[in-house]
Amino acid sequence: GFASILELNLSDKKLTSLPPEVAFLVHLQVLRLGNNQIKELPSSIENLTQLRTFNLGNNQIKKLPSSIKNLTQLRILNIGNNQIEEIPSEVGNLTQLQTLSVGYNKLKKIPSEVGNLTQLQLLIILHNQ
């Protein structure tokens, strides 16, 4: 059934929130939600423990839930072009992360826990505060 879906592309769908059913797709490895009007993420994203690529670029997200710490398989996290004011320190748990894109937000600082991301190859932070 649907539970075995590995990749889901919901980009450009005018979504204002994450459909709750997505949290049940526990085998999901790629989730693309770019170019929507999503304002916040539910804490239920913590169920998506197999995610490798998470694209949230070009939305209206103000903050990331601390439950993002459970997405320990993430390699690519794109949260560029949102309204994010701070990155939770829990991002330091995402030790497999290779690309972190946080450009074009309202960040004033990057948490020191980003230093835990020893696999990080690309950090995009341009156009913040």
C-alpha positions in Angstrom: 0.0 0.0 0.0 0.9 3.7 0.3 3.0 3.1 3.4 5.8 1.8 1.3 6.1 5.0 -0.8 9.8 6.1 -0.9 9.4 9.5 -2.7 6.7 12.1 -2.5 6.7 15.3 -4.5 4.1 17.9 -3.3 5.9 20.9 -4.7 3.9 23.7 -6.3 0.5 22.6 -4.9 -0.5 25.7 -3.0 -0.5 23.7 0.3 -0.9 25.7 3.5 0.0 22.8 5.7 1.5 19.3 5.5 -1.3 16.7 4.8 -1.5 14.7 8.1 -1.3 11.4 6.1 2.3 12.1 5.2 3.3 11.3 8.8 2.2 7.7 8.1 4.7 7.2 5.2 7.3 5.9 7.5 9.5 4.5 4.6 9.6 7.9 2.8 13.2 8.8 1.8 12.5 11.9 -0.3 9.9 14.6 0.6 9.6 17.6 -1.7 7.3 20.4 -0.4 8.9 23.4 -2.2 6.9 26.4 -3.5 3.9 26.1 -1.3 2.4 28.3 1.4 3.1 26.0 4.4 3.4 28.0 7.6 4.4 25.3 10.1 5.4 21.7 10.3 3.6 19.3 12.6 5.7 17.5 15.2 4.5 14.2 13.6 7.3 14.7 11.0 9.4 12.8 13.7 7.9 9.6 12.2 9.7 10.1 8.9 12.9 8.6 10.3 14.1 7.3 6.9 14.0 10.7 5.1 17.2 11.4 3.2 16.1 14.6 1.3 13.6 17.1 2.8 12.9 20.2 0.6 10.8 22.9 2.2 12.2 25.8 0.1 9.9 28.7 -0.7 7.3 28.4 1.9 6.2 30.6 4.9 7.6 28.4 7.7 8.5 30.4 10.8 10.1 27.7 12.9 11.2 24.1 12.7 9.7 21.7 15.3 12.3 20.2 17.8 11.0 16.8 16.7 13.2 17.3 13.6 15.9 15.7 15.7 14.5 12.3 14.8 15.3 12.6 11.1 18.7 11.2 11.7 19.1 9.9 8.2 18.7 13.3 6.5 21.4 14.1 4.0 19.8 17.2 2.4 17.7 19.7 4.2 16.5 22.8 2.3 14.6 25.3 4.3 15.7 28.3 2.2 13.3 31.2 1.4 11.0 30.9 4.5 10.4 33.1 7.5 12.6 31.1 9.9 14.0 33.1 12.8 16.0 30.4 14.5 17.2 26.9 13.9 16.5 24.6 16.8 19.6 23.2 18.5 18.2 19.7 17.9 19.5 20.1 14.3 22.8 19.0 15.8 21.3 15.5 15.9 21.2 15.3 12.1 24.8 14.0 11.9 24.4 12.5 8.4 23.5 15.9 7.0 25.6 16.8 3.9 23.7 19.9 2.7 22.0 22.5 4.9 20.3 25.3 3.0 18.9 28.1 5.2 19.4 31.1 2.9 16.8 33.8 2.6 15.3 33.6 6.1 15.3 35.8 9.2 18.1 34.0 11.1 20.2 36.1 13.4 22.5 33.2 14.3 23.3 29.6 13.6 23.3 27.3 16.6 26.7 26.0 17.7 25.3 22.5 17.4 25.7 22.8 13.7 29.3 22.1 14.6 28.2 18.5 15.3 27.4 18.0 11.6 30.7 16.4 10.7 29.4 15.2 7.3 28.4 18.7 6.2 29.7 19.7 2.8 27.5 22.6 1.9 26.0 25.2 4.2 24.1 28.0 2.5 23.3 30.9 4.9 23.2 33.9 2.6 20.6 36.7 2.9 19.6 36.5 6.6 19.9 39.0 9.4 
